[in-house]
Amino acid sequence: MNKPLDYIFPEPPADVDPSALDLARVPQHVAVIMDGNGRWAKKRALNRLKGHKAGIEAVRETIRCASDLGVRYLTIYSFSTENWKRPQDEVVGLMDLFAKTMLAEVDGLHEENVRVQTIGDLSVLPQETRDAFNEAWEKTRDNTGMTLVVAVNYGSRDEILRAVKGCMNQAILKAEETGEVIEPTAEMFERGLYTYGIPDPELLIRTSGEMRISNFLLWQIAYSEFVVSPVLWPDFDRYEFLRCLLEYQSRDRRFGGVS
């Protein structure tokens, strides 16, 4: 059940009014490109890994707020297939950070009835990191509250290729079994996506003011509303999340039609 707005937003700044939020129109699925950790650290003369560590609190804050508001799915883009190109010490540090953070947070998430799921190719991650994500899934898989979807070693182009291969394999098997040639369908394609069974995001948030999608959920965000926040991810809090939700609710969503 949604919690009262004055509980979720106890000390709102003057420029945002929580009472303006329509709880009946909170998006079912919010996806977030968490950007700006490196720039946040650079502004403070810190190494990039310090910025990633600082971003953990923003993740906690966003999970709590989204869950309290009744969001059913929150997908966070934590590590892309392109992020392996970053300096080796940063990548190693991130993998260690993922493992330690997941293990430290899973009990609290479980108590809050949050289910943890991952999307992406975990097979190439360090064993310790894979084990941490798998443990979180096993511990929370039967929870019935919000699903936290962690995109790790995720790239949408790779995901689409994976889905196309799945369609081809289905068509080949059908032809071998019955001699029938079948046309691929959207449903067949979507069965090959990591997100199969998860509704498409209604809202995509990107922080740090950058105007790009970064190979994230390319199929799934066909009709998502985009909101770009100027805030660097470690400074993102529940009130900035509220601003994004209010912007989303101000939009007229037509899905290719007319209003």
Backbone torsions as a table, in degrees:
resi	resn	phi	psi	omega
1	MET	NA	139.3	177.9
2	ASN	-62.5	141.4	177.7
3	LYS	-88.8	158.3	-178.9
4	PRO	-59.6	145.7	-177.0
5	LEU	-62.9	-34.2	-179.2
6	ASP	-73.0	-17.2	172.9
7	TYR	-79.7	-42.4	-177.6
8	ILE	-72.2	-37.2	-177.4
9	PHE	-124.0	74.2	-171.4
10	PRO	-71.2	-29.6	-176.3
11	GLU	-133.5	68.5	-176.4
12	PRO	-69.0	142.0	173.8
13	PRO	-67.9	164.8	-172.7
14	ALA	-64.4	-23.2	-172.8
15	ASP	-90.7	4.2	-179.3
16	VAL	-140.8	135.2	-174.9
17	ASP	-115.5	106.1	-179.5
18	PRO	-58.1	-30.1	-177.8
19	SER	-67.2	-14.2	178.0
20	ALA	-77.3	-11.9	-178.2
21	LEU	-79.6	128.0	177.2
22	ASP	-91.1	105.7	-177.0
23	LEU	-63.2	-23.9	178.9
24	ALA	-74.4	-13.1	-177.8
25	ARG	-117.9	19.8	174.0
26	VAL	-67.6	131.9	-177.9
27	PRO	-60.7	143.8	178.3
28	GLN	-69.8	-34.7	-176.7
29	HIS	-134.1	121.9	175.6
30	VAL	-116.2	130.5	175.8
31	ALA	-112.9	143.0	-174.8
32	VAL	-132.3	126.1	168.6
33	ILE	-93.9	106.1	-173.7
34	MET	-85.8	98.3	-172.2
35	ASP	-120.3	145.1	172.9
36	GLY	117.1	1.9	-179.8
37	ASN	-60.4	-44.2	-178.7
38	GLY	-64.2	-44.7	179.8
39	ARG	-66.8	-35.5	176.2
40	TRP	-60.0	-44.4	-179.8
41	ALA	-67.7	-42.9	-178.0
42	LYS	-61.2	-39.2	178.7
43	LYS	-61.6	-22.9	-178.3
44	ARG	-108.4	13.2	179.4
45	ALA	57.5	38.7	178.7
46	LEU	-112.2	161.4	175.4
47	ASN	-76.0	161.7	-172.3
48	ARG	-61.2	-34.4	-179.0
49	LEU	-63.1	-31.9	175.2
50	LYS	-62.1	-36.1	177.0
51	GLY	-65.8	-40.8	177.9
52	HIS	-63.5	-41.0	178.5
53	LYS	-64.9	-38.6	178.8
54	ALA	-65.5	-29.3	-179.4
55	GLY	-71.0	-14.2	-178.7
56	ILE	-61.5	-39.8	-179.3
57	GLU	-64.6	-35.6	176.4
58	ALA	-64.9	-36.2	176.2
59	VAL	-63.8	-47.9	179.3
60	ARG	-56.7	-47.9	-177.0
61	GLU	-61.1	-43.4	-177.9
62	THR	-68.9	-40.0	177.8
63	ILE	-61.3	-48.9	-179.0
64	ARG	-59.1	-48.4	-175.9
65	CYS	-65.1	-46.7	-179.6
66	ALA	-60.8	-43.8	179.5
67	SER	-63.4	-44.3	-179.7
68	ASP	-63.1	-30.8	-178.5
69	LEU	-83.6	-8.8	178.8
70	GLY	94.3	12.5	172.7
71	VAL	-62.0	134.9	-176.2
72	ARG	-90.7	-30.8	179.8
73	TYR	-136.8	130.2	174.1
74	LEU	-125.1	115.0	-179.7
75	THR	-107.5	125.2	-179.3
76	ILE	-117.2	134.3	-177.3
77	TYR	-90.6	99.5	-172.0
78	SER	-97.8	-30.4	-178.3
79	PHE	-160.6	123.0	-177.3
80	SER	-95.9	167.3	176.1
81	THR	-65.0	-21.0	178.7
82	GLU	-85.2	-16.2	-176.0
83	ASN	-70.1	-11.9	175.6
84	TRP	-64.5	-17.2	-179.6
85	LYS	-76.4	-9.0	-179.4
86	ARG	-70.5	164.9	179.0
87	PRO	-52.7	142.7	-173.7
88	GLN	-58.1	-39.6	-178.6
89	ASP	-65.8	-33.1	177.8
90	GLU	-69.9	-42.7	179.8
91	VAL	-63.2	-46.6	178.7
92	VAL	-60.6	-43.2	179.1
93	GLY	-63.5	-38.9	178.9
94	LEU	-65.3	-43.4	-179.9
95	MET	-61.8	-41.2	176.9
96	ASP	-65.6	-40.1	179.6
97	LEU	-64.8	-41.8	177.8
98	PHE	-58.0	-48.2	-176.8
99	ALA	-62.8	-49.3	-176.9
100	LYS	-66.5	-40.6	-178.8
101	THR	-67.1	-43.5	-178.6
102	MET	-62.5	-43.8	179.9
103	LEU	-66.5	-35.1	-179.3
104	ALA	-74.2	-29.3	-173.2
105	GLU	-97.2	-17.6	-168.7
106	VAL	-63.6	-36.7	179.9
107	ASP	-64.0	-42.5	178.2
108	GLY	-65.1	-40.7	177.7
109	LEU	-63.9	-40.0	178.9
110	HIS	-63.1	-42.4	178.5
111	GLU	-62.8	-30.9	179.4
112	GLU	-86.5	6.6	177.5
113	ASN	67.0	24.4	178.1
114	VAL	-86.8	135.8	175.2
115	ARG	-98.6	133.7	-178.3
116	VAL	-105.3	126.7	179.4
117	GLN	-133.2	149.9	176.1
118	THR	-116.7	152.0	169.8
119	ILE	-129.1	143.5	-176.6
120	GLY	123.5	176.9	-178.7
121	ASP	-93.6	99.1	-178.9
122	LEU	-80.9	-8.6	-171.0
123	SER	-63.3	-25.9	-177.5
124	VAL	-96.9	1.3	178.8
125	LEU	-75.4	155.8	173.5
126	PRO	-56.3	147.9	-175.4
127	GLN	-56.0	-41.5	-178.6
128	GLU	-61.9	-39.4	-179.9
129	THR	-69.5	-44.6	177.2
130	ARG	-58.6	-44.6	-178.4
131	ASP	-61.0	-39.3	-178.9
132	ALA	-64.6	-45.0	178.9
133	PHE	-66.9	-40.4	179.2
134	ASN	-65.4	-38.9	178.1
135	GLU	-64.0	-40.4	178.9
136	ALA	-63.0	-42.2	178.2
137	TRP	-62.9	-47.5	-177.5
138	GLU	-63.3	-37.3	-177.2
139	LYS	-73.4	-32.3	-170.8
140	THR	-111.5	-0.2	-169.6
141	ARG	-59.8	-25.7	-178.4
142	ASP	-95.5	1.8	178.4
143	ASN	-67.6	152.8	-172.4
144	THR	-116.4	5.3	178.6
145	GLY	-87.5	-147.6	-179.1
146	MET	-64.3	143.8	173.0
147	THR	-97.5	121.3	174.0
148	LEU	-92.5	115.0	-179.2
149	VAL	-102.7	115.1	-178.5
150	VAL	-100.6	114.9	177.8
151	ALA	-88.3	110.9	-175.9
152	VAL	-133.6	132.5	-167.7
153	ASN	48.3	48.3	-177.4
154	TYR	-109.4	135.9	171.6
155	GLY	-143.5	128.9	-173.4
156	SER	-69.1	-34.2	177.8
157	ARG	-63.5	-43.0	176.5
158	ASP	-62.2	-39.8	179.3
159	GLU	-62.7	-42.1	-179.9
160	ILE	-65.4	-43.2	176.5
161	LEU	-59.8	-40.6	178.2
162	ARG	-60.4	-42.3	-179.4
163	ALA	-68.9	-39.0	177.4
164	VAL	-61.6	-44.9	178.1
165	LYS	-60.9	-37.6	177.2
166	GLY	-62.7	-41.8	176.9
167	CYS	-61.6	-45.2	-179.7
168	MET	-61.0	-42.9	-179.6
169	ASN	-63.8	-40.4	177.8
170	GLN	-62.7	-42.2	-179.5
171	ALA	-65.4	-40.8	179.9
172	ILE	-65.4	-44.7	179.6
173	LEU	-62.1	-41.9	179.6
174	LYS	-63.1	-42.7	179.9
175	ALA	-64.6	-39.2	179.9
176	GLU	-68.5	-34.9	-176.7
177	GLU	-79.1	-39.4	-170.9
178	THR	-123.5	-12.1	-174.4
179	GLY	78.9	1.4	-177.9
180	GLU	-86.7	134.6	175.0
181	VAL	-94.8	121.8	-177.2
182	ILE	-109.8	147.5	176.4
183	GLU	-89.2	133.6	175.9
184	PRO	-60.8	145.2	176.9
185	THR	-120.7	165.5	177.9
186	ALA	-61.0	-37.5	179.9
187	GLU	-65.4	-41.9	176.5
188	MET	-60.0	-44.1	-179.4
189	PHE	-61.9	-46.9	-175.3
190	GLU	-66.6	-23.1	176.6
191	ARG	-64.4	-22.7	179.6
192	GLY	-91.3	-2.3	178.9
193	LEU	-82.5	149.3	175.5
194	TYR	-59.9	-28.4	-173.8
195	THR	-91.6	12.5	-178.0
196	TYR	-55.2	129.8	-178.3
197	GLY	93.6	-8.6	178.4
198	ILE	-104.0	130.5	179.0
199	PRO	-64.8	150.6	178.3
200	ASP	-63.2	148.3	179.2
201	PRO	-65.9	135.0	170.0
202	GLU	-80.7	-28.8	-175.9
203	LEU	-132.1	130.0	172.1
204	LEU	-115.5	121.9	177.9
205	ILE	-106.7	133.9	170.0
206	ARG	-124.3	132.3	179.4
207	THR	-95.5	171.1	175.1
208	SER	77.0	5.6	174.0
209	GLY	81.7	1.0	-179.1
210	GLU	-76.3	139.1	-175.3
211	MET	-107.0	64.1	176.8
212	ARG	-151.5	160.9	-174.0
213	ILE	-93.3	-25.3	175.3
214	SER	58.3	43.2	172.2
215	ASN	60.4	41.9	-174.8
216	PHE	-119.2	117.4	171.4
217	LEU	50.9	46.0	-173.4
218	LEU	-60.2	-40.3	177.7
219	TRP	-72.1	-42.3	-169.6
220	GLN	-74.3	-24.3	-174.8
221	ILE	-97.4	22.3	-177.9
222	ALA	-52.6	-37.6	-179.1
223	TYR	-123.8	22.4	176.8
224	SER	-73.9	149.4	169.8
225	GLU	-85.5	134.1	178.9
226	PHE	-100.3	131.1	171.9
227	VAL	-127.2	122.1	179.4
228	VAL	-103.3	120.6	177.4
229	SER	-97.3	137.2	178.0
230	PRO	-74.5	-9.7	-172.7
231	VAL	-76.1	134.4	173.1
232	LEU	-68.9	143.7	-169.4
233	TRP	-51.9	-45.1	-178.6
234	PRO	-60.4	-19.6	179.2
235	ASP	-96.4	0.8	-179.8
236	PHE	-73.2	127.9	-179.3
237	ASP	-134.0	-175.6	-176.1
238	ARG	-62.9	-27.6	-179.5
239	TYR	-77.0	-32.8	173.1
240	GLU	-70.8	-35.9	174.5
241	PHE	-61.2	-41.9	177.3
242	LEU	-60.7	-43.3	178.1
243	ARG	-58.8	-41.4	179.5
244	CYS	-65.1	-41.1	178.9
245	LEU	-66.2	-39.9	178.5
246	LEU	-65.6	-38.2	175.6
247	GLU	-63.6	-43.0	177.0
248	TYR	-58.1	-45.1	-177.1
249	GLN	-71.1	-14.6	177.3
250	SER	-82.4	-11.3	-176.0
251	ARG	-82.1	151.4	174.0
252	ASP	-102.0	101.5	-174.9
253	ARG	-86.3	115.2	-173.1
254	ARG	-110.9	-15.1	177.6
255	PHE	52.6	41.1	177.0
256	GLY	89.1	-6.3	179.0
257	GLY	-94.7	-158.3	177.2
258	VAL	-121.7	153.0	-178.8
259	SER	-83.1	NA	NA
